[in-house]
């Protein structure tokens, strides 16, 4: 098991790194070269920089995935692909993507996109990030890691 982070705009990089160290799991931060930065909290050897074209980070993540790996991403499309490879995906707010919820998420994303094409206003479900989001992410992420290690099915509930 390893952790791959879709890290261009991931707000939980430091927290994910801390948890990966605590549980002795390899972690890689996949990011576009246009988002290059130095984070003194995270060893630079954990970063993989990819070209600055659309979906480059997603492609790199998919190429590196192996069964039971965990991906941290807020991208429903990537989450769907991750699940198809018998891996796990969690959002930065601690939402566990699974085969029971991914289709409705993708459908909602598609319908919102169609509404925007028609210049219709679409109500955003995104809210400002709060401290409780980090706590929820930490709890769900640790629960997911422990569940995978016990080799039990994990539904995210």
C-alpha positions as CSV (number, residue, x, y, z in Angstrom):
1,X,0.0,0.0,0.0
2,X,1.1,3.5,-0.8
3,X,-0.5,6.9,-0.8
4,X,-0.7,9.1,-3.9
5,X,-1.8,12.7,-3.5
6,X,-3.3,14.7,-6.3
7,X,-1.5,17.7,-4.8
8,X,-2.0,20.7,-7.1
9,X,-4.6,22.2,-4.8
10,X,-4.7,19.7,-2.0
11,X,-5.2,21.5,1.4
12,X,-4.2,18.4,3.5
13,X,-0.7,17.7,2.2
14,X,1.0,18.2,5.6
15,X,-1.6,16.2,7.4
16,X,-1.4,13.3,4.9
17,X,2.4,13.4,5.2
18,X,2.2,13.2,9.0
19,X,-0.2,10.3,8.9
20,X,1.8,8.4,6.3
21,X,4.9,8.7,8.5
22,X,3.0,7.6,11.6
23,X,1.7,4.5,9.8
24,X,5.0,3.9,7.9
25,X,3.4,4.2,4.4
26,X,5.1,5.5,1.3
27,X,3.6,8.7,0.1
28,X,4.0,10.5,-3.3
29,X,2.7,14.0,-4.1
30,X,2.0,14.3,-7.8
31,X,1.9,17.9,-9.0
32,X,2.2,20.0,-12.1
33,X,5.5,21.7,-12.6
34,X,3.5,25.0,-12.7
35,X,2.7,24.4,-9.0
36,X,6.3,23.9,-8.0
37,X,6.9,25.0,-4.4
38,X,9.2,24.0,-1.5
39,X,7.5,22.8,1.6
40,X,9.9,22.5,4.5
41,X,7.7,20.1,6.3
42,X,7.7,17.5,3.4
43,X,10.9,15.9,2.1
44,X,11.3,16.9,-1.5
45,X,12.0,13.2,-2.5
46,X,8.2,12.6,-2.1
47,X,7.3,15.0,-4.9
48,X,6.9,14.0,-8.5
49,X,6.4,16.9,-11.0
50,X,4.6,16.4,-14.2
51,X,4.1,18.5,-17.3
52,X,1.7,21.4,-17.2
53,X,-1.1,20.0,-19.4
54,X,-4.6,19.0,-18.5
55,X,-4.8,15.7,-16.6
56,X,-1.0,15.1,-16.5
57,X,-1.1,14.5,-12.7
58,X,-4.1,12.2,-13.1
59,X,-2.3,10.1,-15.7
60,X,0.8,9.9,-13.6
61,X,-1.3,8.8,-10.6
62,X,-3.0,6.1,-12.6
63,X,0.3,4.8,-14.1
64,X,1.7,4.4,-10.5
65,X,-1.4,2.8,-8.9
66,X,-1.3,-0.8,-7.6
67,X,-4.1,-2.7,-5.8
68,X,-5.0,-1.3,-2.4
69,X,-3.2,2.0,-2.9
70,X,-4.9,5.2,-1.5
71,X,-5.4,8.3,-3.6
72,X,-6.2,11.7,-2.0
73,X,-8.2,13.8,-4.5
74,X,-11.2,16.0,-4.9
75,X,-11.6,15.0,-8.5
76,X,-14.6,12.7,-9.1
77,X,-13.3,11.6,-12.5
78,X,-10.0,10.5,-11.1
79,X,-11.8,8.9,-8.1
80,X,-13.8,6.8,-10.6
81,X,-10.7,5.6,-12.3
82,X,-9.0,4.8,-9.0
83,X,-11.9,2.7,-7.9
84,X,-11.8,0.7,-11.2
85,X,-8.3,-0.4,-10.3
86,X,-9.4,-1.8,-6.9
87,X,-7.8,1.1,-5.0
88,X,-9.3,3.6,-2.6
89,X,-9.9,7.3,-2.9
90,X,-10.6,9.9,-0.2
91,X,-11.3,13.6,-0.6
92,X,-9.5,16.4,1.3
93,X,-12.6,16.7,3.5
94,X,-12.7,13.0,4.4
95,X,-15.3,11.8,1.9
96,X,-14.7,8.2,0.9
97,X,-15.5,7.6,-2.7
98,X,-16.9,4.1,-3.4
99,X,-18.7,2.1,-6.0
100,X,-22.1,3.0,-4.4
101,X,-21.6,6.8,-4.6
102,X,-19.3,7.6,-7.5
103,X,-22.0,7.3,-10.2
104,X,-24.3,9.9,-8.6
105,X,-21.3,12.2,-8.0
106,X,-20.3,12.0,-11.7
107,X,-23.9,12.5,-12.8
108,X,-24.3,15.6,-10.6
109,X,-21.0,17.0,-12.1
110,X,-22.2,16.3,-15.6
111,X,-25.6,18.0,-15.0
112,X,-24.0,21.0,-13.4
113,X,-21.6,21.4,-16.4
114,X,-24.6,21.2,-18.8
115,X,-26.4,23.9,-16.9
116,X,-23.3,26.1,-17.0
117,X,-23.1,25.6,-20.8
118,X,-26.7,27.1,-20.9
119,X,-25.5,30.0,-18.9
120,X,-27.7,28.9,-16.0
121,X,-26.6,29.5,-12.5
122,X,-25.6,26.4,-10.6
123,X,-25.7,26.5,-6.8
124,X,-22.2,25.5,-5.5
125,X,-22.0,22.9,-2.8
126,X,-18.5,24.0,-1.9
127,X,-18.1,26.0,1.3
128,X,-15.1,27.5,2.9
129,X,-12.7,25.0,4.4
130,X,-13.0,24.8,8.2
131,X,-10.8,23.2,10.9
132,X,-13.5,20.4,11.3
133,X,-12.7,19.4,7.7
134,X,-9.1,18.6,8.7
135,X,-10.3,16.6,11.7
136,X,-12.8,14.6,9.6
137,X,-10.2,13.9,7.0
138,X,-7.8,12.7,9.6
139,X,-10.3,10.4,11.2
140,X,-11.6,8.9,8.0
141,X,-8.1,8.6,6.5
142,X,-6.8,6.7,9.5
143,X,-9.9,4.5,9.6
144,X,-9.4,3.7,5.9
145,X,-5.7,2.8,6.4
146,X,-6.5,0.5,9.3
147,X,-9.4,-1.1,7.4
148,X,-7.2,-1.9,4.4
149,X,-4.5,-3.3,6.7
150,X,-7.1,-5.6,8.2
151,X,-8.1,-6.7,4.7
152,X,-11.7,-6.0,5.3
153,X,-14.2,-4.5,2.9
154,X,-14.5,-0.8,3.6
155,X,-17.6,1.1,2.5
156,X,-16.6,4.5,3.9
157,X,-19.4,4.7,6.4
